[in-house]
Structure formats: C-alpha cells, structure tokens
Amino acid sequence: MATSSLRKLLSKASSKTFRRFFNTDLTQQQVKFKEACRNFAETHLKPIAAELDRDCKFPTDQVAGMSEMGLLGINVPKQWGGLGLDKLSTALAVEEISRCCGGTGAFVSIHNFLYMNAISNYGTEEQKEEFLKPFLCNVGCFALSEPEAGSDAANILTTARLEGDHYILNGVKSWVTSGVQGKAAIIFATVDKHLKHKGITAFLVPLPIQNLSITKIEDKLGIRATSTCTFHLKDVKIPKKNVLGNVGEGFKIAMAQFDEARVGIASQAVGISQAALELAVQYAGVRKCFGHSISKYQAVQIRIADMAARLEAARLLVWNAAYLREKSKKSTRETSIAKLVAGEAATFITHNAIQILGGVGYIKDMSAERHYRDARVTEIYGGISDIHRLIIAQSILKDYKLH
C-alpha cells in the first residue's frame, strides 16, 4: 500500500477510540484540562511534529500558544500568575503534548517540573518576581549535569567563589535542555569541593550573561524539537541574592526536583507510547495481507495486547507518583518505579509498533520511527534504568532492615 494512501486512511481514524485505557477517575477539572491539552496538541503540534524533528526546530510559535493557555506555569500558584493546578494535571499535560510531539513534551516537562517548581518551592519573593513570573511566557533551564557528573550528581566540579556581594562561577554544564532558547537557568555549583554534596549550591542565572557561552549543541537521536547544549562558564558573576534556597542546599534541591522530573519523564514516555499504540492499531485495521486485515491475525493481536497492558500499567504508576508528589509524601521509590516502568514500556511499545507496521514503520514517511527514537531517551535522562533499579532495591531492602 502506498504510504500516501495509508496516511489518508489513518488520518480518518478517530483518536477518541483510544481514550479509554483506564478507569481511574479524574476530577472534572482534570478531564477538561486534559482535553484542552489534547486539542491544542492535535491542532498545533501533530501536523508539524515531523518537520520539527527533521529540522531540529524549536516550536517557538507553539510554545507561545501554550503560554497563553498557562502550560508554562501549571503548578505555579495563582498569586504568581500560574494555573495553580496539581502535579497530576502537569503529568496529563506532558502526556498529551508528548503524544503529538515528544520533543515539545520534553520541554513542557522540564520547564514545569524542574525550573518552575524549584523556584516556586525555594525562591524568595524577589526571586519569584524576576525568575518565576516572567517565565510564564519564557523558557527556563535546569543545569546540573556535567561531563563527569551525571547520575553521580554530588561529583559536580563547577565552582562558585564568593567575592564581596557576588559569586564567581566557573565550569562546564552539559545536557542543558532548551539552553539555546533559555532566558534563565538554575545552575548548580560547589562552594567547597571538600564538602562534597554539602557544598553544592543552586544559583539563578539570567541568560544571556557575560562570560557564559554555549559551546556545543547536541545532534540527538530523538526529541529533536528541543535543544540540548553545553554551557561553558568562565568567571560568570552572580549576585549573592541569586542563591536559590540556602548555600549548601543545592544537592537537596536537586534531589527533590529529580523526584518531580521523573514524573514528567514518565509522563512523556506514556504519551509517546500512546501515540505508537494508536498508530499500530490503526495500521493493523487498514493493512491487508492474504485477504484479511492484519488485525485478524493472532500474532498481531498478541503484540497489541502486550503493548496496551504495559501502557496502562505505566500510566497508572505515573498517576500514582504524581498524586504522592502532590501530597508531599516521600515518594522517591514510587517516582523511580514509574520512571523505570514507563521508560521501558515506551521502548517496548514503539519497537512493537514498528514491527506491526513492518517496512512502512522503518521509513520517515510514518511517525513510528520518530516515536521509537523519542522513546529511547526516557530510559536515559533523569537517571538511567540501572540507577532506578538500585534506588528501588535499596529502598525495599531498607524497609526490611537488610540495607
């Protein structure tokens, strides 16, 4: 079947068919919010997602539209101009945006769960005026990782030296999402390497700023609509008032935000998985082989069943983790479980979508290969799956007083 004809057939399939994969009740507000996010993504992101991916193009106009909807400040209290919604609502937004464009979903996730939440939770009134309110319509970044410090966040080498009323920052920050477009970043540096994690401090840094340069923009496998770059800091001067939280609290802030970020990444994985499953089911219904649509064949049905089961399990785990984060309950284990299961489910589901589509799934005329590429990062950033297995196991062993 020609891909142009196939696309026409698939475009006629209604996405409403795939909305009931769970029975967990959402509030009326959450349902309406989820629908609004889906409608926006379907209208403004899905038609251009392939172009954004191909050209590594940041969706500037679409981000402006999301800003008007309040999607750049979903959890931000209403007194600061945000929507004041719960973390499950943010997870729903990330899922729906990622379903249509995984790269844009990555931006929405990191901007809300890392940048905005950190300042909402730890910022002073003055800091919120400068670094929170304006970012309801601007891009914020989170710069923790370094070439030699990824999962080992306590090993960061970027330094902050106090000189009078200012700190002088020197070092390299890698894997900064949206760093090219960012207007501010939370940058982590150590005030004393001998203190290890107790010396790490978070700084609010406006962008661009003198002596901070972008030295590399990564050419990535997936989530190509979102930029990923390296910051090089050489004597960057930051006023003391820009310390987020207290000096030496940076590691605690980073770890708390990672619990948030895992919910966001897992939600992104669920959205990508949903898109891949929908595409596979639609294709199975219209592709004929030996006189029947391939949806009639047991081998295809088994793949679809396995894909749907993993997707539903991942979604429920993500929603549970978001609920616990909202209630401020200790939830590192639950966020790690959600991130681990959702990330691996995304890889499994997108892989099987390509298998169902066969050769058509391998070419760029169809979105299956993009979903596969976008899915892979959900097992990597925010802690690779191996690290989350260690976190989960250590938590369980501690419960049984075995660790």
C-alpha positions in Angstrom: 0.0 0.0 0.0 1.4 3.4 -0.9 2.4 5.5 2.1 0.4 8.5 0.8 -2.8 6.4 0.7 -2.0 4.9 4.0 -1.7 8.3 5.6 -5.1 9.3 4.3 -6.7 6.2 5.8 -5.0 6.6 9.1 -5.9 10.3 9.3 -9.6 9.3 9.2 -9.3 7.1 12.3 -10.6 8.9 15.3 -8.3 9.3 18.3 -11.5 9.1 20.5 -11.3 5.4 20.0 -8.2 5.2 22.2 -9.2 7.4 25.1 -10.4 4.7 27.4 -7.4 2.7 28.5 -8.0 3.2 32.2 -10.9 3.5 34.7 -9.2 5.7 37.3 -11.4 8.7 38.0 -10.1 12.2 37.2 -11.8 15.3 38.6 -13.9 17.2 36.2 -11.3 19.9 36.1 -8.6 17.4 35.2 -10.7 15.9 32.5 -11.3 19.3 30.9 -7.7 20.3 31.2 -6.5 17.0 29.6 -9.0 17.6 26.7 -7.8 21.1 26.2 -4.1 19.9 26.1 -5.1 17.2 23.6 -7.0 19.5 21.4 -4.1 22.0 21.3 -1.5 19.3 20.6 -3.7 17.7 17.9 -4.2 21.1 16.2 -0.9 22.9 16.6 1.8 20.2 17.2 0.9 17.0 15.4 0.8 18.5 11.9 4.3 19.9 12.3 6.0 17.3 14.5 7.8 15.6 11.7 9.2 19.0 10.5 10.3 19.9 14.0 12.1 16.6 14.3 13.7 16.7 10.9 15.0 20.3 11.2 15.8 20.3 15.0 13.4 23.2 15.2 12.2 24.6 18.5 8.4 25.2 18.3 8.6 28.9 19.2 5.1 29.8 18.0 3.5 26.7 19.6 5.3 27.5 22.9 3.7 31.0 22.8 0.3 29.3 22.3 1.0 27.0 25.3 2.0 30.1 27.3 -1.4 31.7 26.6 -3.1 28.5 27.9 -1.0 28.6 31.1 1.0 25.5 30.2 4.3 27.1 31.2 3.1 27.6 34.8 0.8 24.7 35.5 1.7 24.2 39.2 2.6 27.9 39.8 0.3 29.4 42.4 -2.4 31.7 41.0 -1.0 34.6 43.1 2.1 34.5 40.8 0.1 34.2 37.6 0.1 30.4 37.2 -2.8 28.0 36.9 -2.4 26.7 40.4 -3.2 23.1 39.4 -1.8 19.9 40.9 1.1 17.8 39.7 -1.2 15.2 38.2 -2.5 17.9 35.9 1.1 18.7 34.8 1.6 15.0 34.1 -1.6 14.9 32.0 -0.3 18.0 30.0 3.1 16.4 29.4 1.4 13.1 28.3 -0.9 14.9 25.8 1.8 17.1 24.4 4.2 14.2 24.1 1.6 12.1 22.3 1.8 14.6 19.4 5.5 15.7 19.8 7.9 14.0 22.1 10.4 16.9 21.9 7.9 19.5 22.9 6.7 17.3 25.7 10.3 17.2 27.0 10.4 21.0 27.1 7.0 21.2 28.9 8.1 18.6 31.4 11.5 20.1 32.3 10.3 23.7 32.3 7.4 22.9 34.7 8.8 20.0 36.9 12.3 21.3 37.3 12.6 25.0 36.7 9.3 26.5 37.7 8.7 24.1 40.6 12.1 24.7 42.1 11.6 28.4 42.2 8.0 28.1 43.4 9.3 25.9 46.3 12.5 27.6 47.2 12.5 31.1 45.8 12.2 34.3 47.7 9.6 36.9 46.8 12.2 38.9 45.0 13.4 35.9 43.1 9.9 34.9 42.1 9.3 38.4 40.6 12.5 38.1 38.5 12.7 34.4 37.7 9.2 33.0 38.0 6.5 35.4 36.8 8.3 36.3 33.6 8.7 32.6 32.8 5.0 32.1 32.4 5.9 33.1 28.8 9.7 32.5 28.7 11.9 29.4 28.7 13.7 28.3 31.9 16.5 25.7 32.1 18.0 23.4 34.7 21.8 22.9 34.6 23.0 20.2 36.9 24.8 17.6 34.8 28.4 17.8 33.8 30.7 15.7 31.6 31.9 13.8 34.7 28.8 14.1 36.8 25.5 12.7 35.5 24.0 10.1 37.8 26.7 11.0 40.4 25.3 14.5 40.9 27.4 15.0 44.1 30.5 14.9 42.0 30.0 18.2 40.1 33.1 20.3 39.5 31.7 23.7 38.6 32.8 26.1 41.4 31.3 29.2 43.0 33.8 31.5 44.6 32.4 34.3 46.9 33.9 37.8 46.2 32.2 40.5 48.1 28.5 40.6 47.2 28.9 38.3 44.2 29.7 34.7 43.4 32.1 33.9 40.5 31.1 30.7 38.7 33.5 28.6 36.6 32.9 25.2 35.0 31.0 23.3 32.3 27.4 22.2 32.3 26.3 19.5 29.8 22.9 18.2 28.6 21.1 21.5 29.2 17.6 21.1 27.8 16.3 24.3 26.0 19.6 26.0 26.8 19.7 27.7 23.4 16.3 29.3 23.9 16.5 29.8 27.7 16.2 33.2 29.3 17.4 31.9 32.7 18.8 28.8 34.3 19.2 27.2 37.6 22.9 26.4 37.7 24.4 24.1 40.4 28.0 24.7 41.6 30.0 23.9 44.7 31.3 26.5 47.1 33.8 24.0 48.5 34.7 20.7 46.8 35.9 19.2 50.1 32.3 19.4 51.4 31.2 17.2 48.6 27.3 17.2 48.3 27.1 19.6 51.3 28.9 22.3 49.3 26.6 22.2 46.3 24.5 25.4 45.9 21.9 26.4 43.3 22.2 29.8 41.5 19.6 31.7 39.5 21.4 32.9 36.3 19.8 35.2 33.7 20.5 34.4 30.1 22.4 35.5 28.1 25.0 36.7 30.6 28.6 37.8 30.1 31.2 35.0 30.2 28.7 32.2 29.8 28.9 30.7 26.3 27.1 27.8 24.5 30.0 25.7 23.2 28.1 22.7 21.8 24.6 22.0 20.5 24.0 18.2 20.5 22.7 16.4 17.4 20.4 13.9 19.1 18.7 10.7 18.1 15.3 11.9 19.3 13.4 14.7 21.0 15.0 16.9 18.3 12.4 19.7 18.7 14.1 20.5 22.0 17.6 21.9 22.0 20.3 20.2 24.2 23.5 22.1 24.7 26.7 22.7 26.8 27.3 25.8 28.9 30.8 27.0 29.5 31.2 29.3 32.4 34.3 31.4 32.8 34.2 33.9 35.7 30.4 34.4 35.5 29.4 37.0 38.1 26.2 36.3 40.0 24.9 38.4 43.0 24.5 36.7 46.3 20.8 37.4 46.2 20.5 34.9 43.3 21.3 31.9 45.6 18.2 29.6 45.4 17.5 28.3 48.9 20.5 28.5 51.2 24.2 28.0 50.5 24.9 24.2 50.6 21.3 23.2 49.9 21.7 22.7 46.2 22.0 18.9 46.4 18.8 18.7 48.5 17.0 20.9 46.0 18.3 18.9 43.0 17.2 15.6 44.5 13.8 16.9 45.4 13.4 18.2 41.8 14.5 14.9 40.4 11.5 13.2 42.1 9.4 15.8 40.2 11.3 15.3 37.0 10.8 11.6 37.0 7.1 12.1 37.0 7.5 14.4 34.0 9.8 12.0 32.0 7.5 9.1 32.8 4.5 11.1 31.5 6.4 11.9 28.4 7.1 8.1 27.9 3.3 7.4 28.4 2.4 10.0 25.8 4.9 8.6 23.2 3.6 5.1 23.9 0.0 6.1 23.4 0.8 7.6 20.0 2.7 4.5 19.0 -0.1 2.1 20.1 -2.7 4.2 18.3 -0.7 4.2 15.1 -0.1 0.4 15.3 -3.8 -0.4 15.9 -5.0 2.0 13.1 -2.5 0.4 10.7 -3.4 -3.1 11.6 -7.0 -2.3 10.8 -6.3 -1.0 7.3 -3.4 -3.1 6.2 -4.5 -6.2 4.3 -2.4 -9.4 3.9 -3.6 -12.7 2.4 -7.1 -11.3 2.0 -7.6 -10.1 5.6 -6.6 -7.0 7.7 -3.6 -8.0 9.7 -5.6 -7.2 12.9 -7.3 -10.6 12.4 -4.0 -12.4 12.9 -3.2 -13.7 16.4 0.4 -12.7 16.3 -0.6 -9.1 15.8 -3.3 -9.3 18.4 -0.7 -10.6 21.0 1.6 -7.7 20.3 -1.3 -5.2 20.7 -2.4 -6.8 23.9 1.2 -6.7 25.4 1.6 -3.1 24.3 -1.7 -2.0 25.8 -1.0 -3.8 29.1 2.3 -2.2 29.5 0.9 1.2 28.6 -1.9 1.0 31.1 0.4 -0.2 33.9 2.8 2.6 33.2 0.1 5.3 33.2 -1.3 4.2 36.5 2.1 4.1 38.1 2.8 7.6 36.8 -0.5 9.0 38.0 0.1 7.4 41.5 3.6 9.0 41.6 2.1 12.4 40.7 -0.5 12.1 43.3 2.0 11.3 46.0 4.2 14.2 45.0 1.2 16.5 45.3 0.6 15.2 48.8 4.2 15.9 49.6 4.7 12.4 50.7 8.1 10.6 50.5 7.9 9.2 47.0 11.4 8.6 45.6 10.7 4.8 45.3 7.3 5.4 43.6 8.7 8.0 41.2 11.6 5.7 40.3 9.2 2.8 39.7 7.1 5.0 37.5 10.0 6.3 35.5 11.6 2.8 35.1 8.4 1.1 34.0 7.2 3.9 31.7 10.6 4.3 30.1 11.0 0.6 29.3 7.3 0.4 28.3 7.9 3.2 25.8 10.9 1.4 24.2 8.9 -1.9 24.1 5.7 -0.3 22.6 7.4 1.8 20.0 9.5 -1.2 19.0 6.5 -3.3 18.5 4.7 -0.6 16.7 7.4 -0.7 14.1 7.2 -4.5 13.9 3.4 -4.3 13.2 4.0 -1.7 10.5 6.8 -3.6 9.0 8.8 -1.8 6.4 6.5 1.2 6.5 7.4 1.7 10.1 11.1 2.0 9.3 10.7 5.0 7.0 10.3 8.6 7.9 7.1 9.0 5.9 5.4 7.5 9.0 5.7 8.6 12.6 6.5 5.2 14.0 10.3 5.6 13.7 10.2 9.0 15.3 8.2 7.6 18.3 10.9 4.9 18.6 13.7 7.5 18.6 11.9 9.8 21.0 11.2 6.9 23.4 14.8 5.9 23.9 15.7 9.0 25.9 13.1 8.2 28.6 15.3 5.3 29.8 18.3 7.6 30.0 17.8 11.1 31.3 16.5 11.7 34.8 18.6 8.6 35.7 19.2 5.6 33.6 17.1 2.5 34.2 20.0 0.8 36.0 20.2 3.6 38.6 16.5 3.4 39.2 16.7 -0.3 39.8 19.3 0.4 42.5 17.2 3.1 44.1 14.1 0.8 44.2 16.0 -2.2 45.5 17.8 -0.1 48.2 14.5 1.4 49.4 12.9 -2.1 49.7 15.9 -3.6 51.4 15.9 -0.7 53.9 12.2 -1.4 54.7 13.2 -4.9 55.6 16.3 -3.7 57.5 18.5 -5.5 55.1 20.5 -2.5 53.9 
